[in-house]
């Protein structure tokens, strides 16, 4: 019997999973866009993005555009492979649950 | 019972990933009008040439007008997107790259053929068919859109007709391809985009 895979705890949080999925389809995204798409509060969003940043799954760039501060988030290569691995593990677990 | 809820939770996670990826890729931009604009521009150029008055100017003036309108609107959109902090999608960039490359090929090749004295109507139609077939084909494969691949097949067929058929047959085939693959396809694209916008507005209210 093959061993069941473990799910990456950094990605498993719902908001962090939503953020990584959103970032996988765009080149980079601003904090306000991520907030609008997830419907999250500033504090919670900032905390979850920090966890993803600490895990090396997203990179952050802060800059000024027309004198307004802008925080841009981009998915890193390790974030992309972590999300891919997570989806594979999820499918494997679901397969095992459906066909025990 | 607990196993059932765990399975449901895993399915929810998978559903969340799919919906968020789709949400990230979704854009508010509309492109259908560009197909219609270029379809009408070609028809205007052909009709103007057929009238005989200043026929050498016909293609140059109408195509330049279409280029100016297209570039103007796209530049305005990019500025608006940057102002509103909307992200560029990788999918959108891929499709845009294909069309920009093909647009540049048109701008380089067609005038060069004219300057070189090689611009017979069959050759020009073959070039149009090949390049639009390439752009529609690549774009349809990126977007996984079968209808657009159908348009690509029509353009490639036009290129073949232009190589083996008479000037009259090629012109008729060009008019048919323009009507279906630019005007009808563009209008269909605009309807789809409007439907999607309406659906999104309903969800977000």
Contacts between the chains, C-beta under 8 A, distances in Angstrom:
chain1	res1	chain2	res2	distance
A	12	B	13	7.7
A	14	B	13	7.8
A	14	B	16	6.7
A	17	B	13	6.4
A	17	B	16	6.1
A	17	B	17	6.5
A	17	B	20	7.8
A	18	B	16	6.0
A	18	B	20	4.8
A	21	B	16	7.0
A	21	B	17	4.7
A	21	B	18	8.0
A	21	B	20	3.5
A	21	B	21	5.0
A	21	B	24	7.0
A	22	B	20	4.9
A	22	B	21	7.5
A	22	B	23	6.5
A	22	B	24	4.3
A	23	B	24	7.1
A	24	B	21	5.9
A	24	B	24	6.9
A	25	B	21	5.2
A	25	B	22	7.9
A	25	B	24	3.3
A	25	B	25	4.3
A	25	B	89	5.7
A	25	B	90	6.6
A	25	B	91	7.0
A	26	B	24	5.2
A	26	B	25	7.7
A	26	B	87	4.0
A	26	B	88	6.7
A	26	B	89	5.2
A	26	B	90	6.8
A	27	B	87	6.5
A	27	B	88	5.1
A	27	B	89	7.3
A	27	B	90	6.0
A	27	B	93	6.8
A	28	B	87	6.1
A	28	B	88	7.9
A	29	B	24	7.7
A	29	B	87	4.3
A	30	B	85	4.0
A	30	B	87	7.0
A	32	B	85	5.8
A	33	B	85	5.7
A	33	B	86	6.6
A	33	B	87	6.0
A	37	B	20	7.5
A	37	B	23	5.7
A	37	B	24	7.3
A	65	B	82	7.3
A	70	B	85	6.9
A	83	B	17	7.8
A	87	B	14	7.4
A	87	B	17	6.4
A	90	B	10	5.8
A	90	B	13	6.0
A	90	B	14	5.6
A	91	B	14	7.5
A	93	B	10	5.7
A	94	B	7	6.8
A	94	B	10	5.2
A	94	B	11	6.7
A	94	B	14	7.1
A	97	B	3	6.9
A	97	B	6	7.2
A	97	B	7	4.4
A	97	B	10	7.0
A	98	B	7	7.5
